[in-house]
Amino acid sequence: MADVRVLGPLQAIGPAGSAALSSSRQRALVGLLALTPKYPIPVSKLVDGIWGDDAPRTAVRTLQSHLTRAKQELAACGLPDLLVATRVGYMMVVDPPAVDAHRFEGQVRAARRLLAEGDSAGAEGALSSALKLWYGEPLQGTELYGWGAAEVARLQEARLGAVEDLCDTQLRLGAYAKAADELERLLAAYPARERLVGLLMLARYRSGRHAEALTSYARLRAHLAEALGVDPGPQLQRLHTAMLRRDPALDVAEAAGPVSVAAPAKRLIPHELPSPVGHFTGRGDEIAALDDLLGDPTAPGGSAADKARVALLCGPAGMGKTAMAVEWAHRVADQFPDGQIFVDLHGHGPAAAATAPDVVCHTLRGLGVPPGRVPADPSDQVRLFRSLLRDRRVLLVCDNAGSAEQVLPLVPPTSGCLLLVTSRNALPALGVRNALRRVELDVLDHPDAISLLERVLGVERVRQEVEAAEQLVTACGGMPLALRTAAAKLASRPRLRIADLVADLATEHRLDALSVPGDSRGIRTVFASAYDTVSELAATAFRAIGLHPGPSFAAPLVAAATGTSPAVGRQVTDELATVHLTSEQASGRFACHDLIRLYARECALAVDPPDRRTETVERILDWYLAIADAANTILTPARTRATVTLRHGPIELPFASRHRDALVFLDAERENLVPVSRYAVGHGYDTAAWQLAYLLMGFFNSRGHWVDMLEICRGGLAAAQRQGDRHVEALMRGQLGVACIQVQRYEEALRELRSALPLMQAAGDAWGEGSVHNNTAVALTMLRRFDEAIAEYEYALAVHTARGVSSDVAYALHNLGDAHTRCGRPDVALHHLARAHDLAVALDDQRLHAVIWQASGAAHLRRGAYQVALQLLHSALALHREIGDQSRELDTLRDIGSALLDVGSVSAALDIGAHALRLSRQIGDPHREAVALQSLGLAHLRAGSFPEAEQHFQFALELRLRIPDAYEEAEIHRAFSELEARRGSPAAAHRHHGTAVDRYRSANATVEAHELASAGWAGQPHDGVAAAPVRS
């Protein structure tokens, strides 16, 4: 049987002795679970109790590790099943009486029942027995936070209350001296505790020490006056008066019943909450987070309702923080029977912001302190506030806090109260010394936003214009204030169609459309109240963000846009995030709500003169050119056709000169690249437009997302044509051809490349001419026109050999080898690849090594030399991953999967296929996703998992409807034919077999079509080979 002890250093004792829980966090975990036996505690709550606000990112994994080690130690002492994991969290499986804290509380409750029934002797015995369970401080030797620390404080308070009850009982039994000794010891630690003083006064009085009894009262009165500026409570004053009169009733002990010396006089109960907002909608998760602070009052031990609590609702202007705070406060008001106090701190306007003493004075008056009794000194006011709240359950709502200093004095002194703060600022100082629950409000999700419109306008009106209502939610960005304003405008005009308002919101005057006459808290006013509080530097940065074409940004861009240092950029970015004019989307990445960004642009247009705005935009474009130029130098150093000249340089680069650093940084910026390019093209920054297209090719070649690059290349070509530079136009047509190849638009790629070729020749650009021939060959290869492709590759090889640039020669040899592999001549391919490898060794080029090893592996795979192929392909895979080339990584994974299936390693092929599928979706490449689906389906087919194989093949075919590729479609139908044959469906097998033959013929794959037609529908699927790398 388990014996768990928490009323001192943690002990868990089983049949084989005590568990050796060596780690303090193991002891903390077991101790917290012991406080609520048979009651699961969520993992997030345990993390809060063990680490507080400083929980590491790995806290959940670390907690699981602590649980595992604790269970091992508990098993060693004979308690293997004491701790279990549940769907909700973790739980201690033991009856409450097995935990000493629960035995203690049960015995105290029993003693109080005996005392109420007049059995003082029995009560004394029960209380003495309960207090003997204590052998130190609760959970001594563990460091707890938040609710865990509050639990320790609750147990300490329970112990003190039991000691007071024991002294009360001893007084009733006439043991005055014994009670007095214990009371004097306790008062040394708790000099202002009125019940202790009253009990000591009675003990001394009944011992005949009348003067000492009165001295005890005088000492308390002096202490309270000096510390708090108050007198002892009415009950103690009455006891003092009775002693002065030598009231005979004071001599009665047992007959007088339980001694009560701290019963409070009738108190003023404040009810200051404003009316809740109409049509409150949604916020279920946020309300649940606040509800969690109150806990479950039925939880064992009654601990959950007594936690120390401070909550902060924060978020951008217009998100409904006040509305939610008031709504929630009304919902839980009955749990705070001693009152609810509401204070508007006006923190959004520094000139009107309430000071901390103002707030404390307001609260004291709400608690019933007459103005004449409020101390003049702010420190005395705080002490009085804490004393008044010590034995009350009060909810304090502080709205619109501008700083932590406004609310820190109001942090409740005990766990019976809750302080709820709303602020646009993050108020980090509030969580430094307090167990703080931070709840961030963002936009409403789509269903809740629609529900809000239905509540205001009526379900019928919204459902008549469902599409327009959804567009309205999008135009408002889910912001509650914007939605309410739009709904109020529609409600006031019953005949106004939702679609008409949406049309107004689609113009540049969207903020005008989101205003109603007579609303002093309109959307512009709310945004301005945040903007007006920031420093001048931060305001300048905010306006610059309004001119940024992209949806997100990092501090280095802010520094560049404002012409400041990176350190200042970080400082002003943090300042804007603190007041929630921006929000941090990921570590170091920020964004504005669409409406706030629109307001920022309005501010820029209103405050900054045109030349200043032009300079800001040019600085932003300069920054993107600088990072693209640096990344190009790192990723593809041979690409030197764009010489960047910055208008407002130099730019301090935000990443190191390593492949992975450049790729990771551009990954974060990727969503901005198309908007920035689009802006440059649309506003006449033609040089920036085509240079961005040129310089970003290496990034997209590594990371995919070619649909984005296709648009950037089209913009670059339009800019080059507008400049009239035929050589640059040739470069851009070549780039556009590459992008078209990557999105499987091979005929369009050929048109662009063939248009680029005479322009390259006219410019005398031999490298460009060779590159165009190479990329033309790639397009022809993908169209299965191998003879033409090999001729183009050989021409490219001749051009590059004549120029004597080893890297270009090596790539040309590689591509020539790839083409021979594809048309069934792997031995010829390996000859060219061996020459390319020798050049790569001399050049020490990792990217070149990787593609040559990959192509060599594919050639050996075609020869049937599977082990050699796998060795080469795994070497290529490692290098692709090292340099961050995810597109080539995917192609290599396909070849590895094919080789593994050929050697019968089906399980490994399944793992490879699953990884390839995840990566293809990560880089947004639907073509390679369809390839991965087909490969994974084939692995499932080999494993005998027919339903999974069918599902993957079907998904691959559905993707091919969007990304047509006749050859890959043939591969899927070929695999489908085998699937149907193996599960005994000959008609379906014949149908897929015939479709595969037809699609092979459409793809010009005559060899595959002939082989399959000759083999019949039981033929084996053909092994695919990845595409050759383009060069531009």
Secondary structure by P-SEA (a helix, b strand, c coil): cbbbbccccbbbbccccccccccaaaaaaaaaaaacccccccaaaaaaaacccccccaaaaaaaaaaaaaaaaaaaacccccccccccbbbbcccccccaaaaaaaaaaaaaaaaaacaaaaaaaaaaaaaacccccccccccccaaaaaaaaaaaaaaaaaaaaaaaaaaaacaaaaaaaaaaaaaaaccccaaaaaaaaaaaaaacaaaaaaaaaaaaaaaaaacccccccaaaaaaaaaaaaccccccccccccccccccccbbbbbbcccccccccccaaaaaaaaaaaaccccccccccccccbbbbbcccccccaaaaaaaaaaaaccccccbbbbbbcccccccccccaaaaaaaaaaaaccccccccccaaaaaaaaaaaacccbbbbbbccccccccccccccccccbbbbbbccccccccccccbbbbbbbccccaaaaaaaaaaaccaaaaaacaaaaaaaaaaacccaaaaaaaaaaaaacccccaaaaaaaaaccccccccccccccccaaaaaaaaaaaccaaaaaaaaaaaacccccccaaaaaaaacccaaaaaaaaaaaaaaccccccccccccccaaaaaaaaaaaaacccaaaaaaaaaaaaaaaaaaaaaaaaacccccccbbbbbccccccccccccaaaaaaaaaaaccaaaaaaaaaaaacaaaaaaaaaaaaaaaaaaccaaaaaaaaaaaaaaaaaaaccaaaaaaaaaaaaaaaaaacaaaaaaaaaaaaaaaaaaaccaaaaaaaaaaaaaaaaaacaaaaaaaaaaaaaaaaaaaccaaaaaaaaaaaaaaaaaaccaaaaaaaaaaaaaaaaaaccaaaaaaaaaaaaaaaaaacaaaaaaaaaaaaaaaaaaacaaaaaaaaaaaaaaaaaaacaaaaaaaaaaaaaaaaaaaccaaaaaaaaaaaaaaaaaacaaaaaaaaaaaaaaaaaacccaaaaaaaaaaaaaaaaaaccaaaaaaaaaaaaaaaaaacaaaaaaaaaaacccbbbbbbbbbccccc
